[in-house]
Amino acid sequence: YFDQYDSKPLKNCIETYDLGGGGFNPMITNDLGLLSPYKDEGYIHVENVPGYSKTSFYGGDQSWFGTNKESIEFGGKNIEYTTYRFKDKKYYIIEEGGCGLIALNDVLLYLKNGERKYDFSLEYEDAFFSAADECYNYLGLFGDSQIAVAPVLISNVSEVLEDEGYKNQIIKTGVNEDRMFKKIANSLCNGNPVILNQFDTKDFLDYLSDDKQDSGYYLYQVLTTGANGLKPSNSSERMFAHYVTITGIIKDNEVGNIWVRVQSWGDQYYFLYSDFVKYNSWTNVDSVGSAIIIN
């Protein structure tokens, strides 16, 4: 076991599983001398995204491929209109439903080239559209002038990976959660990220009706050390009808928690594996968590 950030990892009760064999440090000193969350270097990073002041992102974000709201003054009135960031109509709604395509594209880039930085306009944009084309071809729903109106299915993502030469299997919750965890951990140790899809029929319908309060489980952006093990930040998002990519696991043996690090929305997040298991058990047949494991 090796942890490049912790000289006494077993004494400090932290074990990590990372793509690059790296480690975990919840807070580090940044260039300004301030404490900031540790960002995993063992995955892909995207730079120079038009319209964003942030210089580097942890993987992709589907919102980059959506629409812009513009306005113009005409005849003494302020008229609002929508401009599309890309001309191909197939990608108009990716802003809301493109998380599966982001996960697919980023994993393909990592499997082909390892950890790397990609310039958005020079490299990432074309790679993303190529992966999206390949995935939508499996759905057989969209012509050149039609709008993509459906999120991708996890079976489609798996098929594209197979076509690219990466044999894989889909495992789902509800059978053996320990076995699922071991397969995810082994995949990371073998240098392969894991695509995770969480879907719940009831919570998705509640979300569409704006009843979002109890949907899903929490994704946290920051973990900090405390007297009783690692603690999450107050800032969080909900995970219930979404794709993410698992890039690491942190086992806090002091309190028995397992934190799963994922890539989503151009950043890194953490969730408790026990929350994932509980959510998929509690909602019974309505909910299923599916993971694509590269063989």
Order of alpha helices (4+ residues) and beta strands (2+ residues): beta-beta-beta-beta-beta-beta-beta-alpha-alpha-beta-alpha-alpha-beta-alpha-beta-alpha-beta-beta-beta-beta-beta-beta-beta-alpha-beta
